[in-house]
């Protein structure tokens, strides 16, 4: 059964569930929650962690050494119970370690530590994947936080925009049957600004497979803003459902398998292969401005 841990400081509080080590609430000192509430009528998620894949793989299977293993969309971490290994007033860490259960779908040895830290009006989430086995560990990792759209105390829904740190002229990618379509699409970003509207998401996520920016800000002409920085994450997805009260800002290392991909997990585009005994850190920094 899932348990929760709450960390707080004078500006923010964050609640994290042991199920998936998922952030389930992010409140300012004024009591406003900036995170989606997981209403199952739209989407049960709030801020799932994506590991060891991001997106889908063909037939919901990964191939390792020629053997197929079951692996649902976004991987196994989001449905796994993590152990709380550290908890202080403004910081906590959850851990998932490989087990017979994880090896049934992902035949590798690893630990995944997810640390949540508050400092002033900022929440940092740092995920450390360690390869505890004796062979390379093929993996991807992604963040999937869903922020309220419209923001609490913000302007009208159709007044909200995502502002990128840099201009984003490169084509975007889309999904087809859950896999990365080969055809690129013109970017909907106007200079640095992506106006948020429902028709953006009729064809699922907007995928930036090579963004120039390492930070975006969700805002409207009035009220608060949410900034998400992703210094070591090379890809970005933006997703919602038409009419839903959230928008997901999703920094990734990796993405869905491209159309026609049938190869080994280690050769999947966007994956990293961690050498035995090594580790990798994936992190995002969320800043609330009221």
Secondary structure, 3 states (H helix, E strand, C coil): CCCEEEEECCCEEEEEECECCCEEEEEECCCCECECCCCCCCCCCCEEEEECCCCCCHHHEEEECCEEEECCCCECHHHCECEEEEEECCEEEEEEECCHHHHCCCCCCEEEEEEEEEECCEEEEEEEEEECCCCCEEECEEEEEEEECCCCCCCCHHHCEEEECCCCCCCEECEECCEECCCCECCCCECCEEECCHHHHCCCCEEECCCCCCEEEEECCCCCEEEEECCCCCEEEEECCCCCCEEEEEEEECCCCECCCCCCHHHCCCCEEECCCCEEEEEEEEEEEC
